[in-house]
Amino acid sequence: MTSLRYPALHASHSGIWIATDEGTRPIGRGEAIRIAADTPVIVLNAALVGQRLGYAELAGLDVLELFAFMCPARFMVPTPRGLARATGLETPARDEDVAAFLRAAAQALLDLPKGDWPEKEGAWMSAQSLFRLRWPWAPVIGDHLTKPAEAERWLFSKLPEWSETAPRPQPRTITLDGEETQARLAHLTGSAAEQRPGQRAFAQAAMDAFSPRMVRESPNMVLAEAGTGIGKTLGYLAPASLWAEKAGGAVWVSTFTKALQRQLGQESARLFPDAAVRKQKVVTRKGRENYLCLLNLEDALQGGFQNRAAVLAQLVARWAAYSADGDMVGGDLPGWLPTLFRRNGSTALTDRRGECVYAGCPHYRKCFIERAARASSEADIVIANHALVMVNAARGRELTTRPTRYVFDEGHHIFDAADSMFSTALTGQETIEIRRWILGPESGGRGRRRGLQARLSDVASYDEGGARAIGEAVIAAQALAADGWLQRVGEGAPFGPIETLLAAVRGLTYARAEAAGDAGYGLETELAEPDAALVEAAGPAAQALDDLVRPLVTLGRRLEAVLAEAPDWMDGPARARIEGAIASIGWRAETVAAWVSLLARVGGPASPDFVDWLAVDRVEGREYDMGLHRHWLDPSKPFAETVLKPAHGALVTSATLRGGGEWDVAEARTGANHLLRGASRFEALSPFDYATQAEVLIVTDVKRGDMGALANAYARLGCASHGGMLGLFTAIRRLRGVHARIADRLARDGLPLYAQHVDPIDTGTLIDIFRDDASASLLGTDALRDGVDVPGDSLRLVVMEGVPWPKPTVLHAARRLAGGGSAYDDRIVRARLAQAFGRLIRRADDRGMFVLLSAAMPSRLLRAFPPGVTIERVTLDEAVLRASRLPSPAPLVHEAALDA
């Protein structure tokens, strides 16, 4: 074994150490920075180490990058413990042992080519490209690789091609049998599983969503609130899989979080144990922006990316050759990989701007997105998300394979997902995106972006009407915001009608929304009683947008006519490309038309269906966007129209479906109120014994607004519980303030602390780290309040900084007024408390404590917690004492290695 000669550096909140051939020694921050600047050093997560050193430019031999090269598409928690598990080495017992361990782990990864290395193909050629890019690991890796005797298959030749199949027939009309459904459930749970009456009843109730529909636009809708531990997933997969098998149709299971999507993928192994069969029968679908775009990747590999971004592109190419599905967000691409490059370039590798050329792409037959779409048309179970379901329905996508049966898990999020999907935002960023989509590059920018004329040149040469519409659209797009718009608007020198409108929005928003002591974050104000400047700007802006929407609509019609005429030059790929262009033009025309409708509101009467406001978006005082916004007062209405009414059946389920209220709240927030046929209801309480498994403590002596006291409370509780703490905040500023005060304090007790919005690590990876280390604690905001599943010892204490009141925005004020005033606020708070408490007890043997640091907690909100759970108001000293009695984490078990 060749020993690595490079030193290794480890920095944590408890100290800094350097390991060399002579041994390991502690060093100061200044010496660490000097060594890192002068010598290539081995580190674990250079971005995180650099942040802890206060040396943002830290570079070196990052073991995570080495792992991404040697083990593409493999999962690893990016910590010493996770690296030890991946390499088969012993986990370092102390912080001071980590630096030496990193040298051994790097050597273990470099020694992979000596054995049976599954990811060998493509490594040598990739290493040569990375050597030319001066990637620090490339020379080291080169010493461990042997040039292959024959040319290796490269990514674009290695990926399999999808093939077209005949359209799937419409599902047969069948009625499920109750005994068969229970038998399928028993098969899924296994003969040795304990009997769960609640799960059996849930599966029985879910069957109604798969019954034949009797009236047009009246789906069989089931609302099912099932507490944690009921076993909802298998409870609905039993009737869903049985219906798909007998009817020959697909059931779309929609979630809100990627974590549940992954869990569903794992549970599907019970349905189809054979991996090959499962790949055909169960398909995960996400939006286009989640998948690697092969054409964007090719452009990046051929010079479109420079410096560190080019290294990322090479590592992503290594991953793509071994990826199961090409999903860059929540798939098998390590979530930590883009953060190592400060997200430099990762978003440009996906199709976030809707620029896909479909069959015009040379990689179309190998496209991950197209493969997933075709696989889902033949699948029994399609695992999707709320946003994709709504986008497909609203934009008329995939009409021939539109599902008739849905299961909406995490159904309490439908309202928020619909709120986002069916909203309108006429902002500078949105308008410049459409300008770029129509005009293409205007300032010599690199990349493959092309304008509308270039993408449809063959159609323009064939169809005179289409060519004229393209020309008119190009001229009209000149009126949209252009590069540099933000600076011009800020300087009071806008150019064109849209920038003039944005300047008027900015002026009125600052006049009405900015208050003394403003923290530098976003500003907003109602679109009511507009000033003369805004009214005068709205007219020309609306005319400019109308001049744009008309040629776009005309172009869409001309393209449809060309498809109908089917000229001689139109082969299959050309047809697919034009069909894609029609869809893309259609939703952009709808977007611009919605902007025109919004501007008609300026100076006119308000619509009772919508809430309109003006906003200036800022981060720490820096403006980055501004414009007009419109949301539905009740977004469940368009959701019901576009998704529910065309369906034959829908099951909506969640542990907190009623959102802190009664069934009328669930019906209002899921769209059931807008259907002719009412939804059926089902409720099953959690089987957990909350009276003995959990307690809720309301701390009465932490003064609101006292940052020092708040930080002291978190530190004392986290130390008393020996980690395992999930700290939840309603404001990023307070989260950062508490983290800065307590990280070193916990580290002195050997308790790692991680935090959203502080550590340069994505949220999914933070949760993986927290789950993997029972002594770690994690601080976060709303994203961690729901959808986090951390059973066992790793989560035994949830601490909330205060009552999670809703932010008093213009939109919230309007919905509050329509929804019952303070009672509406109470429902939101109860739902948030229930969701946060739900993180604590995830299985029958969990034990934990929920602490709310708020003396002002109203008693009327306490019914957010499960019946039977002990609720007490105590001092911080008493809460700390009880936290110290929580079960200690179980000893860690050393797991398998790379070759397992």
Secondary structure, 3 states (H helix, E strand, C coil): CCCCCCCEEEEECCEEEEEECCEEEECCHHHHHHHHHHCCCEECCHHHHHHHHCCCCCCCEEHHHHHHHHCCCCCCCCCHHHHHHHHCCCCCCCHHHHHHHHHHHHHHHHCHHHCCCCCCCCHHHHHHHHHHCCCCCHHHHHCCCCCCCCCCCCHHHHCCCCCCCCCCCCCCCCCCCHHHHHHHHHHHHCCCCCCCHHHHHHHHHHHHHHCCCCECCECEEEEEEECCCCCHHHHHHHHHHHHHHHHCCCEEEEECCHHHHHHHHHHHHHHCCCHHHHHHHEEECCCHHHEECHHHHHHHHHHHCCHHHHHHHHHHHHHHCCCCCCECCCCCCCCHHHHHCCCCCCHHHECCCCCCCHHHCCCHHHCHHHHHHHHHHHCCEEEEEHHHHHHHHHCCCCHHHCCCEEEECCHHHHHHHHHHHCCEEEEHHHHHHHHHHHHCCCCCCCCCCCCHHHHCHHHHHHCHHHHHHHHHHHHHHCCCCCCCHHHHHHCCCCCHHHHHHHHHHHHHHHHHHCCCCCCCCCEEEECCCCCHHHHHHHHHHHHHHHHHHHHHHHHHHHHHHHHHHCCCCCCHHHHHHHHHHHHHHHHHHHHHHHHHHHHHCCCCCCCCCEEEEEEEEEECCEEEEEEEEEEECCCHHHHHHHHHCCCCEEEEEECCCCCCCCHHHHHHHHCHHHCCCCCEEEEECCCCCHHHHEEEEEECCCCCCCHHHHHHHHHHHHHHCCCCEEEECCCHHHHHHHHHHHHHHHHHCCCCEEECCCCCCCHHHHHHHHHHCCCCEEEECHHHCCCCCCCCCCCCEEEECCCCCCCCCHHHHHHHHHCCCHHHHHHHHHHHHHHHHCCCCCCCCCCEEEEECCCCCCHHHHHHCCCCCEEEEECHHHHHHHHCCCCCCCCCCCCCCCCC
